Amino acid sequence: MDGFRERRRATAWLLRDPGAGDSGDSARDPAVGAATRHAVLAAIGDPGSLVAGAATLYRYVSGIDQQARPLDAQELQELGDPMATVFFQQNKYPMTVQDLLAGLPQPTAAAPQSVHLISEAGQIPPGVDLPRDLRFAITRAVQGREVDLLISTGADSDPATTFLQVAAWDQAAGVFNYYMRISPAWVWAGNSWSALASGSRGNGCFDSHINGSVVMKELKLPWINWQSQAATIQLAPDDPLRANPLYQQVIGGESLELTVRSLISRWTTARLAAVTRDGSVAQPDHLMRHLFTSTTVNLASSATQSSVITTSGGDLALPAGFWLNKDALLDDLALPVGSALPMAPAALYVAGLSAFGFHLEEKASGFSQPGDTFFAFVVPEAAYEDNDVVRQLVRQGVITAKFAACALMLDFTNPVFSPARAQLMAHVPSTPTAVTALQDQIVQAISQAAANLPGHSPESRFAADWALSDDSWPAVFAQRIDDYLGRVAKLISTSAGFDDYVRLAESRRRDFRAMRLNEFELTLPVTNIPPNAPGLQMLEDGTVAPRPSRPSPAPGGTPPSGPPSGKDPS
């Protein structure tokens, strides 16, 4: 089973046990997840004893199941996604991505196939002694015109031994089913509801698919690390991958962005319909955490290649998501902000590379290279997944635009990892609540708490914003953002101010490194800022200050996982 000791943690779903360590090298340690591997292999038995056509679909939901077991006939029939209907229910178990694609109906213009390529080492010249970790992401529309299969597999490894995983949309159940091949069998690792269940949340595949949907961390221009219209992944002239038919079909990550956004929204729509169907939300905290916390993040960067930035160059546009949650506040809520986003002087950026010792590092191979990532200034930003839940809650009238704005404007200068916003989760009910009463109940709880707290508390600041009239809050919030951006524009033009923003960016990168999404060392640059440096926050006057400690997680359980069909959204 050495072929399944993947370097990538998010593609090593069955190699980790609940409670396993979170170091960047965990997936390379054969001891990590030994109990999980044992559980799956013990259920499969002797792989050599299984012959073609005699394979089985096994169930193993990490954190829920103590051991793997075959799905029974009824469970198998309840699965309605293309993997189940085309393959497993027909007793077919493709062992390579080529076999899988060949077993599907031929793609057509109405039901297309797209192939995408990603590698964190993709812009490092070929010939360097460094694992390339090239992966394909393949999308297929099988049961209709919309993509319902997202296939992930290694591109530069043996197809029979590299990881092969599929997120498959079940239209009838309204969930993604997650599958992983462990030759000579396949494992059902759970569905979208499993991501929200107390036992399996954060375990197995749901340490990266944390909200039950598909993942593309680098979702926006310039689609960092993806082959795209912004950059081409470098291959040696004689690289055998060039002859791979899948490689010859690769198109840009800009196309995958549109697909992933659609798939995320599809699950959000199905999820909200299920949890509000009877007019009551069983666990409102599961919805509100998308507004008050960062359940996950995306990665954003400048669209400028770091290597072309010179001291005599023009100003550099840093990612908008570093300054504020632009997608939610300016695009979705349409706050009438007039200021442009701050621009960083190129000379200060170049000086910062040296002053902070920016370099790329891959410890396992001993690789090190001075400078920033290929695209400059990679940072985490508010996740499309979180914003989409908030967007749809507003559209469906579960919360108002004003309520969403008051929450987002609280500590709006810290669009991710905000302890102040997270503190308000303590006032969100975790028991069944009528949809029509949810917002009022939260506002009342926050307002009551604010009456006994100082004016600078998150509760008091939210209550003050909530007291704004319905016709004045957009302009008031926009003015606050304009004032903030104006102050930042002045500070970023100074050496001290720019250096503070570098430190703030590195603080947020450290938060990202602690997440399961942190799969490869080359995703982010390394600096000489100590890894145990205090966390930082942005203040509304544009200055950077130490961040207060995070509050304890809000109380409240999570729904039990449903059956494989995902028909139980409770």
ChimeraX attribute file (.defattr): number of C-alpha atoms within 10 A of each C-alpha:
attribute: neighborCount
match mode: 1-to-1
recipient: residues
	/A:1	9
	/A:2	8
	/A:3	13
	/A:4	22
	/A:5	23
	/A:6	22
	/A:7	18
	/A:8	19
	/A:9	27
	/A:10	21
	/A:11	24
	/A:12	22
	/A:13	27
	/A:14	29
	/A:15	27
	/A:16	27
	/A:17	18
	/A:18	17
	/A:19	10
	/A:20	12
	/A:21	13
	/A:22	15
	/A:23	14
	/A:24	19
	/A:25	17
	/A:26	22
	/A:27	25
	/A:28	17
	/A:29	13
	/A:30	15
	/A:31	13
	/A:32	19
	/A:33	24
	/A:34	14
	/A:35	16
	/A:36	24
	/A:37	22
	/A:38	15
	/A:39	19
	/A:40	21
	/A:41	18
	/A:42	14
	/A:43	16
	/A:44	23
	/A:45	11
	/A:46	10
	/A:47	14
	/A:48	8
	/A:49	9
	/A:50	15
	/A:51	9
	/A:52	12
	/A:53	12
	/A:54	12
	/A:55	20
	/A:56	21
	/A:57	25
	/A:58	24
	/A:59	23
	/A:60	25
	/A:61	27
	/A:62	27
	/A:63	19
	/A:64	18
	/A:65	15
	/A:66	13
	/A:67	18
	/A:68	23
	/A:69	19
	/A:70	18
	/A:71	17
	/A:72	12
	/A:73	9
	/A:74	9
	/A:75	13
	/A:76	19
	/A:77	15
	/A:78	19
	/A:79	24
	/A:80	23
	/A:81	25
	/A:82	22
	/A:83	27
	/A:84	22
	/A:85	17
	/A:86	19
	/A:87	16
	/A:88	19
	/A:89	19
	/A:90	10
	/A:91	16
	/A:92	21
	/A:93	26
	/A:94	24
	/A:95	19
	/A:96	19
	/A:97	22
	/A:98	13
	/A:99	12
	/A:100	17
	/A:101	16
	/A:102	11
	/A:103	15
	/A:104	15
	/A:105	13
	/A:106	12
	/A:107	14
	/A:108	12
	/A:109	8
	/A:110	11
	/A:111	17
	/A:112	16
	/A:113	19
	/A:114	20
	/A:115	22
	/A:116	23
	/A:117	26
	/A:118	24
	/A:119	23
	/A:120	23
	/A:121	24
	/A:122	21
	/A:123	19
	/A:124	17
	/A:125	12
	/A:126	16
	/A:127	8
	/A:128	10
	/A:129	9
	/A:130	16
	/A:131	15
	/A:132	18
	/A:133	18
	/A:134	20
	/A:135	20
	/A:136	22
	/A:137	21
	/A:138	21
	/A:139	24
	/A:140	26
	/A:141	23
	/A:142	23
	/A:143	18
	/A:144	11
	/A:145	13
	/A:146	17
	/A:147	21
	/A:148	23
	/A:149	24
	/A:150	25
	/A:151	21
	/A:152	22
	/A:153	21
	/A:154	22
	/A:155	22
	/A:156	17
	/A:157	15
	/A:158	11
	/A:159	17
	/A:160	17
	/A:161	20
	/A:162	23
	/A:163	26
	/A:164	25
	/A:165	25
	/A:166	22
	/A:167	24
	/A:168	25
	/A:169	30
	/A:170	23
	/A:171	17
	/A:172	13
	/A:173	20
	/A:174	25
	/A:175	29
	/A:176	28
	/A:177	30
	/A:178	27
	/A:179	26
	/A:180	24
	/A:181	23
	/A:182	25
	/A:183	22
	/A:184	22
	/A:185	22
	/A:186	23
	/A:187	24
	/A:188	22
	/A:189	25
	/A:190	28
	/A:191	30
	/A:192	28
	/A:193	29
	/A:194	34
	/A:195	28
	/A:196	22
	/A:197	20
	/A:198	17
	/A:199	19
	/A:200	25
	/A:201	25
	/A:202	22
	/A:203	26
	/A:204	29
	/A:205	29
	/A:206	27
	/A:207	22
	/A:208	26
	/A:209	22
	/A:210	24
	/A:211	25
	/A:212	28
	/A:213	26
	/A:214	23
	/A:215	20
	/A:216	18
	/A:217	21
	/A:218	20
	/A:219	22
	/A:220	17
	/A:221	17
	/A:222	22
	/A:223	26
	/A:224	28
	/A:225	25
	/A:226	29
	/A:227	23
	/A:228	22
	/A:229	14
	/A:230	18
	/A:231	19
	/A:232	15
	/A:233	19
	/A:234	15
	/A:235	17
	/A:236	11
	/A:237	9
	/A:238	8
	/A:239	12
	/A:240	10
	/A:241	17
	/A:242	13
	/A:243	10
	/A:244	12
	/A:245	10
	/A:246	18
	/A:247	15
	/A:248	11
	/A:249	12
	/A:250	17
	/A:251	17
	/A:252	20
	/A:253	29
	/A:254	19
	/A:255	14
	/A:256	22
	/A:257	18
	/A:258	12
	/A:259	18
	/A:260	20
	/A:261	17
	/A:262	14
	/A:263	22
	/A:264	20
	/A:265	19
	/A:266	17
	/A:267	23
	/A:268	25
	/A:269	17
	/A:270	15
	/A:271	20
	/A:272	18
	/A:273	14
	/A:274	16
	/A:275	19
	/A:276	16
	/A:277	11
	/A:278	11
	/A:279	11
	/A:280	17
	/A:281	24
	/A:282	21
	/A:283	20
	/A:284	24
	/A:285	23
	/A:286	19
	/A:287	18
	/A:288	23
	/A:289	20
	/A:290	20
	/A:291	26
	/A:292	26
	/A:293	22
	/A:294	21
	/A:295	16
	/A:296	25
	/A:297	21
	/A:298	20
	/A:299	24
	/A:300	27
	/A:301	27
	/A:302	20
	/A:303	20
	/A:304	17
	/A:305	17
	/A:306	18
	/A:307	13
	/A:308	11
	/A:309	17
	/A:310	15
	/A:311	14
	/A:312	10
	/A:313	12
	/A:314	13
	/A:315	17
	/A:316	20
	/A:317	18
	/A:318	21
	/A:319	23
	/A:320	16
	/A:321	22
	/A:322	25
	/A:323	22
	/A:324	24
	/A:325	22
	/A:326	20
	/A:327	17
	/A:328	22
	/A:329	24
	/A:330	15
	/A:331	11
	/A:332	15
	/A:333	17
	/A:334	14
	/A:335	20
	/A:336	17
	/A:337	19
	/A:338	11
	/A:339	15
	/A:340	10
	/A:341	18
	/A:342	22
	/A:343	17
	/A:344	20
	/A:345	21
	/A:346	19
	/A:347	18
	/A:348	21
	/A:349	23
	/A:350	19
	/A:351	15
	/A:352	16
	/A:353	17
	/A:354	14
	/A:355	12
	/A:356	16
	/A:357	17
	/A:358	19
	/A:359	19
	/A:360	21
	/A:361	18
	/A:362	17
	/A:363	11
	/A:364	11
	/A:365	10
	/A:366	9
	/A:367	14
	/A:368	14
	/A:369	13
	/A:370	15
	/A:371	20
	/A:372	22
	/A:373	27
	/A:374	27
	/A:375	22
	/A:376	25
	/A:377	25
	/A:378	24
	/A:379	25
	/A:380	26
	/A:381	28
	/A:382	27
	/A:383	22
	/A:384	23
	/A:385	26
	/A:386	24
	/A:387	19
	/A:388	21
	/A:389	23
	/A:390	26
	/A:391	22
	/A:392	16
	/A:393	21
	/A:394	18
	/A:395	12
	/A:396	13
	/A:397	12
	/A:398	18
	/A:399	21
	/A:400	16
	/A:401	20
	/A:402	19
	/A:403	19
	/A:404	21
	/A:405	22
	/A:406	22
	/A:407	23
	/A:408	22
	/A:409	23
	/A:410	20
	/A:411	22
	/A:412	26
	/A:413	23
	/A:414	27
	/A:415	25
	/A:416	27
	/A:417	22
	/A:418	22
	/A:419	21
	/A:420	24
	/A:421	27
	/A:422	21
	/A:423	19
	/A:424	24
	/A:425	24
	/A:426	18
	/A:427	20
	/A:428	25
	/A:429	22
	/A:430	20
	/A:431	14
	/A:432	12
	/A:433	18
	/A:434	17
	/A:435	20
	/A:436	14
	/A:437	12
	/A:438	18
	/A:439	21
	/A:440	13
	/A:441	16
	/A:442	20
	/A:443	18
	/A:444	13
	/A:445	17
	/A:446	22
	/A:447	20
	/A:448	15
	/A:449	16
	/A:450	20
	/A:451	12
	/A:452	11
	/A:453	13
	/A:454	11
	/A:455	13
	/A:456	10
	/A:457	15
	/A:458	23
	/A:459	26
	/A:460	20
	/A:461	22
	/A:462	25
	/A:463	22
	/A:464	14
	/A:465	19
	/A:466	18
	/A:467	11
	/A:468	14
	/A:469	10
	/A:470	9
	/A:471	9
	/A:472	9
	/A:473	18
	/A:474	20
	/A:475	13
	/A:476	16
	/A:477	20
	/A:478	20
	/A:479	17
	/A:480	16
	/A:481	25
	/A:482	18
	/A:483	17
	/A:484	20
	/A:485	24
	/A:486	17
	/A:487	16
	/A:488	23
	/A:489	20
	/A:490	14
	/A:491	21
	/A:492	21
	/A:493	18
	/A:494	14
	/A:495	15
	/A:496	12
	/A:497	18
	/A:498	21
	/A:499	19
	/A:500	20
	/A:501	22
	/A:502	18
	/A:503	19
	/A:504	23
	/A:505	19
	/A:506	26
	/A:507	22
	/A:508	20
	/A:509	20
	/A:510	19
	/A:511	15
	/A:512	22
	/A:513	19
	/A:514	12
	/A:515	17
	/A:516	20
	/A:517	21
	/A:518	23
	/A:519	21
	/A:520	18
	/A:521	18
	/A:522	20
	/A:523	21
	/A:524	24
	/A:525	23
	/A:526	23
	/A:527	21
	/A:528	11
	/A:529	14
	/A:530	8
	/A:531	12
	/A:532	8
	/A:533	12
	/A:534	13
	/A:535	18
	/A:536	20
	/A:537	26
	/A:538	20
	/A:539	16
	/A:540	18
	/A:541	15
	/A:542	23
	/A:543	17
	/A:544	16
	/A:545	14
	/A:546	13
	/A:547	16
	/A:548	13
	/A:549	11
	/A:550	13
	/A:551	15
	/A:552	11
	/A:553	10
	/A:554	17
	/A:555	12
	/A:556	16
	/A:557	14
	/A:558	18
	/A:559	18
	/A:560	18
	/A:561	25
	/A:562	17
	/A:563	16
	/A:564	27
	/A:565	23
	/A:566	24
	/A:567	17
	/A:568	15
	/A:569	23
	/A:570	16
